[in-house]
Amino acid sequence: MAAATVDRAASAESTRGAASAAFAEWTGAVARALADMGVPATRCEALATLMIGSLEGAILIARAERSVRALTTVSRELGPVLDAAATAPARERGSGAHNGGATAE
């Protein structure tokens, strides 16, 4: 999407508007998913923007290099950032699901 936005946004307001709406929709969907993962609401939109911007940039680099290197790097580096943003209770809920919520005696 980023390449199309760069190519067309300067010449067509309708294209710019459509791209802006698409990015807003994606950001909202990712922010909601982050909230479901336990990320504090105050961080969800910013992290969603970070994710989408990083991935869109990596797509441009991958196209230029004809390699998935940038995509691999971005996905590997975003993982720990997102894990750290998730709250402890969400992680505990996740680990409880694996053991049926039982505690060790």
N, CA and C atoms as a LAMMPS dump frame, in Angstrom:
ITEM: TIMESTEP
0
ITEM: NUMBER OF ATOMS
315
ITEM: BOX BOUNDS ff ff ff
-5.0000000000000000e+02 5.0000000000000000e+02
-5.0000000000000000e+02 5.0000000000000000e+02
-5.0000000000000000e+02 5.0000000000000000e+02
ITEM: ATOMS id mol type element x y z
1 1 1 N 0.807 -1.187 0
2 1 2 C 0 0 0
3 1 3 C 0.855 1.257 0
4 2 1 N 1.972 1.247 0.713
5 2 2 C 2.806 2.44 0.808
6 2 3 C 3.286 2.895 -0.562
7 3 1 N 3.691 1.965 -1.402
8 3 2 C 4.183 2.337 -2.729
9 3 3 C 3.092 3.021 -3.539
10 4 1 N 1.885 2.495 -3.497
11 4 2 C 0.774 3.108 -4.227
12 4 3 C 0.466 4.494 -3.672
13 5 1 N 0.546 4.643 -2.37
14 5 2 C 0.294 5.94 -1.749
15 5 3 C 1.305 6.965 -2.221
16 6 1 N 2.567 6.602 -2.215
17 6 2 C 3.624 7.521 -2.633
18 6 3 C 3.462 7.868 -4.109
19 7 1 N 3.164 6.882 -4.924
20 7 2 C 3.05 7.102 -6.361
21 7 3 C 1.864 7.984 -6.736
22 8 1 N 0.744 7.839 -6.044
23 8 2 C -0.49 8.493 -6.468
24 8 3 C -0.981 9.644 -5.605
25 9 1 N -0.576 9.712 -4.36
26 9 2 C -1.152 10.685 -3.44
27 9 3 C -0.945 12.127 -3.885
28 10 1 N 0.185 12.397 -4.474
29 10 2 C 0.458 13.771 -4.886
30 10 3 C -0.435 14.216 -6.032
31 11 1 N -0.903 13.288 -6.853
32 11 2 C -1.666 13.678 -8.031
33 11 3 C -3.173 13.517 -7.88
34 12 1 N -3.637 12.781 -6.885
35 12 2 C -5.071 12.553 -6.762
36 12 3 C -5.511 12.582 -5.306
37 13 1 N -6.32 13.583 -4.984
38 13 2 C -6.823 13.719 -3.619
39 13 3 C -7.646 12.506 -3.215
40 14 1 N -8.378 11.919 -4.149
41 14 2 C -9.182 10.745 -3.803
42 14 3 C -8.3 9.567 -3.398
43 15 1 N -7.155 9.437 -4.029
44 15 2 C -6.22 8.364 -3.674
45 15 3 C -5.64 8.614 -2.291
46 16 1 N -5.272 9.857 -2.013
47 16 2 C -4.747 10.202 -0.701
48 16 3 C -5.78 9.922 0.376
49 17 1 N -7.009 10.306 0.12
50 17 2 C -8.079 10.077 1.087
51 17 3 C -8.331 8.594 1.325
52 18 1 N -8.31 7.822 0.251
53 18 2 C -8.519 6.374 0.384
54 18 3 C -7.369 5.728 1.155
55 19 1 N -6.154 6.17 0.881
56 19 2 C -4.998 5.62 1.6
57 19 3 C -5.062 5.995 3.074
58 20 1 N -5.415 7.23 3.364
59 20 2 C -5.541 7.67 4.744
60 20 3 C -6.598 6.857 5.485
61 21 1 N -7.729 6.627 4.839
62 21 2 C -8.806 5.828 5.451
63 21 3 C -8.357 4.389 5.678
64 22 1 N -7.623 3.832 4.736
65 22 2 C -7.137 2.456 4.887
66 22 3 C -6.16 2.355 6.047
67 23 1 N -5.231 3.301 6.153
68 23 2 C -4.289 3.276 7.264
69 23 3 C -5.02 3.438 8.598
70 24 1 N -6.022 4.304 8.642
71 24 2 C -6.789 4.495 9.876
72 24 3 C -7.534 3.215 10.254
73 25 1 N -8.092 2.53 9.263
74 25 2 C -8.796 1.273 9.531
75 25 3 C -7.829 0.208 10.046
76 26 1 N -6.68 0.09 9.401
77 26 2 C -5.678 -0.886 9.832
78 26 3 C -5.191 -0.57 11.246
79 27 1 N -4.911 0.714 11.492
80 27 2 C -4.43 1.109 12.811
81 27 3 C -5.457 0.774 13.885
82 28 1 N -6.71 1.049 13.599
83 28 2 C -7.768 0.732 14.556
84 28 3 C -7.871 -0.755 14.826
85 29 1 N -7.807 -1.557 13.784
86 29 2 C -7.902 -3.01 13.947
87 29 3 C -6.721 -3.556 14.739
88 30 1 N -5.527 -3.086 14.439
89 30 2 C -4.338 -3.548 15.163
90 30 3 C -4.395 -3.067 16.615
91 31 1 N -4.821 -1.829 16.833
92 31 2 C -4.928 -1.295 18.203
93 31 3 C -5.911 -2.123 19.024
94 32 1 N -7.037 -2.503 18.43
95 32 2 C -8.008 -3.349 19.153
96 32 3 C -7.405 -4.715 19.477
97 33 1 N -6.662 -5.28 18.551
98 33 2 C -6.02 -6.576 18.798
99 33 3 C -4.986 -6.459 19.918
100 34 1 N -4.244 -5.368 19.929
101 34 2 C -3.267 -5.156 20.991
102 34 3 C -3.958 -5.032 22.348
103 35 1 N -5.073 -4.323 22.384
104 35 2 C -5.826 -4.191 23.633
105 35 3 C -6.285 -5.565 24.114
106 36 1 N -6.718 -6.406 23.18
107 36 2 C -7.142 -7.76 23.535
108 36 3 C -5.981 -8.589 24.08
109 37 1 N -4.759 -8.238 23.695
110 37 2 C -3.567 -8.941 24.18
111 37 3 C -3.122 -8.424 25.544
112 38 1 N -3.771 -7.379 26.031
113 38 2 C -3.406 -6.84 27.324
114 38 3 C -2.525 -5.609 27.287
115 39 1 N -2.333 -5.031 26.118
116 39 2 C -1.542 -3.805 26.013
117 39 3 C -2.395 -2.665 26.58
118 40 1 N -1.812 -1.812 27.43
119 40 2 C -2.576 -0.685 27.98
120 40 3 C -3.157 0.189 26.87
121 41 1 N -4.379 0.633 27.078
122 41 2 C -5.084 1.435 26.071
123 41 3 C -4.297 2.665 25.649
124 42 1 N -3.547 3.232 26.57
125 42 2 C -2.775 4.438 26.256
126 42 3 C -1.648 4.174 25.262
127 43 1 N -1.281 2.917 25.046
128 43 2 C -0.178 2.576 24.138
129 43 3 C -0.637 1.938 22.838
130 44 1 N -1.882 1.498 22.769
131 44 2 C -2.341 0.695 21.628
132 44 3 C -2.227 1.399 20.283
133 45 1 N -2.705 2.623 20.191
134 45 2 C -2.671 3.307 18.9
135 45 3 C -1.235 3.594 18.457
136 46 1 N -0.394 4.017 19.392
137 46 2 C 1.002 4.298 19.042
138 46 3 C 1.717 3.034 18.58
139 47 1 N 1.501 1.926 19.291
140 47 2 C 2.147 0.669 18.891
141 47 3 C 1.592 0.163 17.566
142 48 1 N 0.308 0.367 17.329
143 48 2 C -0.273 -0.031 16.048
144 48 3 C 0.367 0.765 14.908
145 49 1 N 0.554 2.049 15.123
146 49 2 C 1.207 2.891 14.112
147 49 3 C 2.649 2.44 13.898
148 50 1 N 3.353 2.12 14.98
149 50 2 C 4.721 1.607 14.875
150 50 3 C 4.76 0.324 14.05
151 51 1 N 3.849 -0.586 14.33
152 51 2 C 3.815 -1.856 13.601
153 51 3 C 3.552 -1.645 12.117
154 52 1 N 2.51 -0.885 11.818
155 52 2 C 2.136 -0.688 10.413
156 52 3 C 3.22 0.086 9.668
157 53 1 N 3.736 1.125 10.286
158 53 2 C 4.803 1.899 9.644
159 53 3 C 6.048 1.064 9.399
160 54 1 N 6.405 0.26 10.394
161 54 2 C 7.585 -0.598 10.244
162 54 3 C 7.392 -1.616 9.135
163 55 1 N 6.239 -2.243 9.118
164 55 2 C 5.987 -3.261 8.092
165 55 3 C 5.869 -2.659 6.699
166 56 1 N 5.211 -1.518 6.585
167 56 2 C 5.109 -0.869 5.274
168 56 3 C 6.488 -0.443 4.778
169 57 1 N 7.31 0.094 5.669
170 57 2 C 8.679 0.451 5.287
171 57 3 C 9.482 -0.769 4.882
172 58 1 N 9.303 -1.856 5.623
173 58 2 C 10.014 -3.096 5.294
174 58 3 C 9.583 -3.637 3.936
175 59 1 N 8.311 -3.457 3.604
176 59 2 C 7.832 -3.894 2.279
177 59 3 C 8.542 -3.1 1.181
178 60 1 N 8.67 -1.8 1.37
179 60 2 C 9.378 -0.988 0.37
180 60 3 C 10.83 -1.426 0.223
181 61 1 N 11.503 -1.647 1.353
182 61 2 C 12.893 -2.091 1.32
183 61 3 C 12.99 -3.462 0.648
184 62 1 N 12.086 -4.356 1.007
185 62 2 C 12.098 -5.701 0.423
186 62 3 C 11.924 -5.639 -1.095
187 63 1 N 11.057 -4.766 -1.545
188 63 2 C 10.867 -4.627 -2.995
189 63 3 C 12.132 -4.098 -3.657
190 64 1 N 12.756 -3.102 -3.031
191 64 2 C 13.97 -2.514 -3.608
192 64 3 C 15.119 -3.52 -3.622
193 65 1 N 15.243 -4.293 -2.544
194 65 2 C 16.338 -5.251 -2.434
195 65 3 C 16.02 -6.602 -3.069
196 66 1 N 14.743 -6.817 -3.368
197 66 2 C 14.295 -8.136 -3.852
198 66 3 C 14.724 -9.225 -2.871
199 67 1 N 14.41 -8.935 -1.603
200 67 2 C 14.799 -9.816 -0.508
201 67 3 C 13.8 -9.639 0.634
202 68 1 N 13.612 -10.682 1.431
203 68 2 C 12.741 -10.584 2.598
204 68 3 C 13.499 -10.163 3.859
205 69 1 N 14.755 -9.805 3.726
206 69 2 C 15.588 -9.449 4.866
207 69 3 C 14.93 -8.414 5.769
208 70 1 N 14.441 -7.323 5.22
209 70 2 C 13.851 -6.254 6.032
210 70 3 C 12.582 -6.733 6.735
211 71 1 N 11.768 -7.519 6.069
212 71 2 C 10.557 -8.051 6.693
213 71 3 C 10.893 -8.98 7.847
214 72 1 N 11.887 -9.813 7.663
215 72 2 C 12.317 -10.725 8.717
216 72 3 C 12.837 -9.94 9.919
217 73 1 N 13.629 -8.922 9.653
218 73 2 C 14.188 -8.104 10.726
219 73 3 C 13.096 -7.386 11.503
220 74 1 N 12.173 -6.771 10.793
221 74 2 C 11.095 -6.033 11.459
222 74 3 C 10.24 -6.97 12.302
223 75 1 N 9.878 -8.101 11.762
224 75 2 C 9.035 -9.018 12.536
225 75 3 C 9.777 -9.538 13.765
226 76 1 N 11.059 -9.815 13.626
227 76 2 C 11.851 -10.299 14.756
228 76 3 C 11.999 -9.223 15.833
229 77 1 N 12.186 -7.994 15.444
230 77 2 C 12.411 -6.907 16.401
231 77 3 C 11.121 -6.391 17.03
232 78 1 N 10.008 -6.476 16.319
233 78 2 C 8.742 -6.022 16.898
234 78 3 C 8.234 -6.972 17.981
235 79 1 N 8.536 -8.238 17.872
236 79 2 C 8.051 -9.226 18.84
237 79 3 C 8.342 -8.859 20.278
238 80 1 N 9.603 -8.631 20.631
239 80 2 C 9.919 -8.275 22.02
240 80 3 C 9.285 -6.952 22.466
241 81 1 N 9.165 -6.004 21.554
242 81 2 C 8.534 -4.721 21.899
243 81 3 C 7.076 -4.952 22.286
244 82 1 N 6.379 -5.748 21.501
245 82 2 C 4.974 -6.017 21.786
246 82 3 C 4.809 -6.875 23.032
247 83 1 N 5.678 -7.845 23.206
248 83 2 C 5.63 -8.673 24.414
249 83 3 C 5.81 -7.81 25.663
250 84 1 N 6.742 -6.877 25.619
251 84 2 C 7 -6.016 26.768
252 84 3 C 5.835 -5.075 27.042
253 85 1 N 5.084 -4.727 26.01
254 85 2 C 3.961 -3.805 26.184
255 85 3 C 2.744 -4.475 26.794
256 86 1 N 2.649 -5.779 26.623
257 86 2 C 1.495 -6.5 27.174
258 86 3 C 1.584 -6.495 28.698
259 87 1 N 0.445 -6.367 29.338
260 87 2 C 0.439 -6.319 30.803
261 87 3 C 0.597 -7.706 31.401
262 88 1 N 1.082 -7.775 32.617
263 88 2 C 1.288 -9.05 33.312
264 88 3 C 0.001 -9.86 33.43
265 89 1 N -1.145 -9.259 33.776
266 89 2 C -2.355 -10.077 33.888
267 89 3 C -2.708 -10.8 32.585
268 90 1 N -2.462 -10.175 31.451
269 90 2 C -2.762 -10.839 30.183
270 90 3 C -1.852 -12.036 29.994
271 91 1 N -0.576 -11.891 30.355
272 91 2 C 0.35 -13.013 30.237
273 91 3 C -0.071 -14.137 31.173
274 92 1 N -0.513 -13.768 32.38
275 92 2 C -0.946 -14.795 33.326
276 92 3 C -2.172 -15.525 32.813
277 93 1 N -3.1 -14.788 32.196
278 93 2 C -4.278 -15.445 31.615
279 93 3 C -3.845 -16.417 30.534
280 94 1 N -2.859 -15.988 29.726
281 94 2 C -2.372 -16.86 28.663
282 94 3 C -1.727 -18.11 29.203
283 95 1 N -0.92 -17.988 30.256
284 95 2 C -0.267 -19.179 30.792
285 95 3 C -1.259 -20.058 31.527
286 96 1 N -2.292 -19.463 32.126
287 96 2 C -3.314 -20.246 32.799
288 96 3 C -4.108 -21.094 31.84
289 97 1 N -4.242 -20.606 30.62
290 97 2 C -4.994 -21.371 29.624
291 97 3 C -4.271 -22.661 29.278
292 98 1 N -2.943 -22.641 29.365
293 98 2 C -2.176 -23.833 29.016
294 98 3 C -2.267 -24.914 30.08
295 99 1 N -2.44 -24.511 31.341
296 99 2 C -2.494 -25.524 32.388
297 99 3 C -3.867 -25.625 33.028
298 100 1 N -4.867 -25.085 32.339
299 100 2 C -6.231 -25.163 32.84
300 100 3 C -6.453 -24.312 34.072
301 101 1 N -5.551 -23.378 34.328
302 101 2 C -5.684 -22.493 35.457
303 101 3 C -5.275 -23.131 36.775
304 102 1 N -4.802 -24.356 36.724
305 102 2 C -4.408 -25.069 37.94
306 102 3 C -3.08 -24.533 38.454
307 103 1 N -2.923 -24.581 39.76
308 103 2 C -1.653 -24.177 40.339
309 103 3 C -0.895 -25.395 40.804
310 104 1 N 0.406 -25.303 40.767
311 104 2 C 1.235 -26.436 41.199
312 104 3 C 1.246 -26.481 42.72
313 105 1 N 1.268 -27.696 43.263
314 105 2 C 1.318 -27.846 44.719
315 105 3 C 2.644 -28.382 45.133
